[in-house]
Amino acid sequence: MSVHLQIADQIKKHRQAQKQFQQMDQKREEAIEKAVSEAKQGKPFTTTAINRITEEMNQLAKLYQLPTRKLVTVEMVKIYALRMQK
């Protein structure tokens, strides 16, 4: 394989990873919004789905030098929900 084809293949893989990362980021934001909504209503919630997506994103980020995301705690969601209610 020529160098040009190898570079083109790497760029294609990186772009695909970026697209996948953005899709996962959207799903993560939706999961966060759901948890915040449940917290505002006083319903029980977990951060399991958020952090599962976050871990997948961080694995992809390490491979393709993308920004990592922090894991979310229940306490973080509660604090954010309180701030949103004020």
Order of alpha helices (4+ residues) and beta strands (2+ residues): alpha-alpha-alpha
